[in-house]
Amino acid sequence: MPKKLKMIFPVPMSEATRPLVESQLPPGVRRPDIDVEFVGAGRTMTLADSYYDMAIMEMAVIEAGMRAQDEGFDAVCINTVSDSGLAALRARLSIPVLAPGQSSFHLASMLGHRFSILTMWPRWFPLYRKTLKEYGLESRLASIRSIDVRPDTEALLTGKEEVVFARLEAEARKAIEEDGADAIVLGSTTMHQSHAYLAERLPVPVLNPGVVAYKLCELFLDLGLTHSKVAYPSPEAVKDQAFSF
């Protein structure tokens, strides 16, 4: 019987957005023995453009994932580089819970000495600084570079490829040549459409964070691994009703 994986996109998905989000994991990436279910989180669209929005997104992701184990899922993959809800879901669940930021930052540290995060706009910088500090990886960061383009949670990068891809490449080259980066991490899973373009043109590894996190889910399931419950102890009492608002 195939394993079941819940992939949590941090905001609600429309019928137009769903195929764009799901295209992160094309048939050649997915395995037939793992069923992936993409779900949108919450009821409010947010761009994570402030600490206020970050808190809303955190609550939405926790609510979308906290019953995954009871629903029969074998793993949870959070589909945002902010890693929203990661620690809380690891406390609530015993099944593996993975996230793109932690997964990609650590993998980038294995591939080179210092990596740069390539992102859409500066308002996301606090997301990365927060998680890098938590993971103890600040010394491995060469830079965070942005093309200063407001993200589109509906169309993602569709229709903007000609302009956006070239600007991303230009900033990535500055990260490599001026900042000393020897690996590049895309700063959002919504930027996955640019990965092939950049990977073909840049002289360093380019990490597509949604795919990296998914592949680590595969590895955890294959090896029978999950997070330490000493590090992420379960609550004495489950209070899921606190998230129903």
C-alpha positions in Angstrom: 0.0 0.0 0.0 1.4 3.4 -0.9 2.5 5.8 1.8 0.5 9.0 2.2 2.1 12.4 2.4 0.3 15.7 3.2 1.9 18.7 1.4 0.7 21.9 3.1 0.7 25.1 1.0 0.6 28.0 3.5 -2.4 29.8 2.0 -5.7 28.8 0.4 -5.5 27.5 -3.2 -7.9 28.4 -6.0 -8.7 26.0 -8.8 -6.4 28.1 -11.0 -3.5 28.0 -8.5 -3.6 24.3 -7.6 -2.1 22.9 -10.8 0.7 25.5 -10.6 1.5 24.5 -7.0 1.3 20.8 -7.8 3.6 21.2 -10.8 6.5 21.5 -8.2 6.4 17.7 -8.2 6.1 16.5 -11.8 5.6 12.7 -12.4 9.4 12.2 -12.8 10.0 13.5 -9.3 7.2 11.7 -7.5 7.4 8.0 -6.7 4.5 5.6 -7.3 4.7 4.2 -3.8 4.0 7.7 -2.2 0.6 9.4 -2.7 1.0 13.2 -2.3 -2.0 15.3 -1.3 -1.6 19.1 -1.7 -3.8 21.1 0.7 -4.2 24.8 1.1 -4.0 26.2 4.6 -6.3 28.7 6.3 -9.1 30.9 5.0 -7.2 34.2 4.5 -4.7 35.0 1.7 -1.4 36.4 3.1 1.9 37.3 1.5 3.9 37.0 4.7 4.7 40.6 4.3 4.9 41.4 8.0 5.3 39.6 11.4 1.5 39.9 11.7 1.0 37.9 8.5 3.7 35.5 9.5 1.7 34.6 12.7 -1.5 34.1 10.6 0.3 31.8 8.3 1.9 29.9 11.2 -1.6 29.2 12.7 -3.0 28.2 9.3 -0.3 25.6 8.6 -0.6 24.1 12.1 -4.3 23.8 11.7 -3.9 22.1 8.3 -1.4 19.6 9.6 -2.3 18.8 13.2 -4.7 16.0 12.4 -2.6 14.5 9.6 -1.6 11.4 11.7 -5.2 10.7 12.7 -6.2 11.0 9.0 -3.8 8.2 8.1 -0.9 10.3 6.6 2.6 8.9 7.0 4.4 12.2 6.7 3.8 16.0 6.5 5.7 18.3 4.2 5.3 22.1 4.8 5.4 23.9 1.5 6.8 27.2 2.4 10.5 28.3 3.0 9.3 30.2 6.1 8.9 26.7 7.7 5.7 28.0 9.3 4.4 25.6 12.0 7.4 23.2 11.8 8.2 23.0 15.5 4.6 23.0 16.6 3.6 20.2 14.2 6.6 18.2 15.3 5.4 18.5 18.9 1.8 17.6 17.9 2.7 14.6 15.6 5.0 11.6 15.7 5.1 11.1 11.9 7.9 12.9 10.1 7.4 16.6 9.5 9.7 18.3 7.0 10.0 21.8 5.7 11.8 23.5 2.7 13.9 26.1 4.6 15.5 23.7 7.0 16.0 21.0 4.4 17.5 23.3 1.7 19.7 25.4 4.0 21.3 22.2 5.4 21.7 20.6 2.0 23.2 23.8 0.6 25.7 23.7 3.5 26.7 20.2 2.4 27.2 21.3 -1.2 29.4 24.3 -0.6 30.9 26.5 2.1 28.4 29.4 1.9 25.0 29.8 0.2 22.8 32.7 -0.8 19.0 32.9 -0.7 17.5 34.3 -3.9 14.1 35.7 -3.3 11.3 37.9 -4.8 11.1 40.9 -2.4 12.8 42.3 0.7 9.8 41.9 2.9 10.6 38.1 3.1 14.0 38.7 4.6 12.9 38.4 8.2 11.5 34.9 7.5 15.0 33.7 6.5 16.8 35.5 9.3 14.5 34.0 11.9 15.0 30.4 10.7 18.7 30.7 10.0 19.2 31.9 13.5 17.1 29.0 14.9 19.1 26.4 12.9 22.5 27.9 13.7 23.4 28.5 10.1 23.9 32.2 10.0 27.7 31.7 9.4 26.9 29.7 6.3 24.9 32.5 4.7 26.7 34.5 2.0 23.8 36.9 1.3 20.1 37.3 0.8 19.3 38.9 -2.6 16.0 40.1 -3.9 14.7 41.3 -7.3 12.1 43.5 -5.5 9.1 42.1 -7.3 5.8 41.7 -5.3 4.9 38.0 -5.4 1.7 36.8 -7.0 0.1 34.0 -4.9 -2.4 33.2 -7.7 -0.3 33.1 -10.9 3.1 32.5 -9.2 5.6 33.3 -11.9 3.4 32.5 -14.9 3.4 35.3 -17.5 6.4 37.0 -15.9 9.1 34.5 -17.0 10.9 36.7 -19.6 11.5 39.5 -17.1 11.7 37.8 -13.8 14.0 34.9 -14.8 16.6 37.3 -16.2 16.5 39.4 -13.0 16.8 36.4 -10.8 19.8 35.2 -12.8 21.5 38.6 -12.5 21.0 38.7 -8.7 22.3 35.1 -8.4 25.4 36.0 -10.4 26.0 38.9 -8.0 25.6 36.5 -5.0 28.2 34.2 -6.5 30.7 36.8 -7.8 30.4 39.5 -5.2 29.1 37.8 -2.0 31.0 34.5 -2.3 28.1 32.1 -2.6 28.8 28.7 -3.9 25.2 27.4 -3.8 21.9 29.2 -4.4 18.6 28.4 -2.5 15.4 29.7 -4.1 13.6 31.7 -1.3 10.1 30.4 -2.0 8.4 27.3 -3.2 6.3 29.6 -5.4 9.5 30.3 -7.4 9.9 26.7 -8.6 9.1 27.6 -12.2 12.5 29.4 -12.4 14.6 26.5 -11.1 15.3 24.8 -14.4 16.2 28.1 -16.1 18.6 29.1 -13.3 20.1 25.6 -12.8 21.1 25.5 -16.5 22.8 28.9 -16.5 24.5 29.3 -13.1 27.9 27.7 -12.3 26.8 26.5 -8.8 24.1 24.2 -7.5 20.6 25.7 -7.4 18.2 24.2 -4.8 14.5 24.0 -5.5 13.2 24.0 -1.8 9.9 22.2 -2.3 11.5 19.3 -4.1 14.3 19.1 -1.6 11.8 18.8 1.3 9.7 16.3 -0.5 12.8 14.1 -1.3 13.8 14.3 2.4 10.3 13.0 3.3 11.0 10.1 1.0 14.3 9.4 2.7 12.8 9.6 6.2 10.0 7.2 5.2 12.5 4.8 3.6 14.8 4.8 6.7 12.0 4.7 9.2 13.2 8.0 10.7 11.2 10.8 12.4 12.0 13.8 14.6 13.1 13.3 18.2 10.3 13.5 20.7 13.0 14.6 23.2 13.6 17.6 21.1 9.9 18.1 20.3 8.0 16.6 23.2 4.3 16.0 22.8 1.8 18.2 24.7 0.4 16.8 27.9 -3.1 17.6 26.6 -4.2 18.0 23.0 -5.9 21.4 22.5 -6.8 21.3 18.7 -10.0 23.2 19.4 -7.9 26.3 20.1 -7.2 26.6 16.4 -10.8 26.5 15.2 -11.8 30.1 14.7 
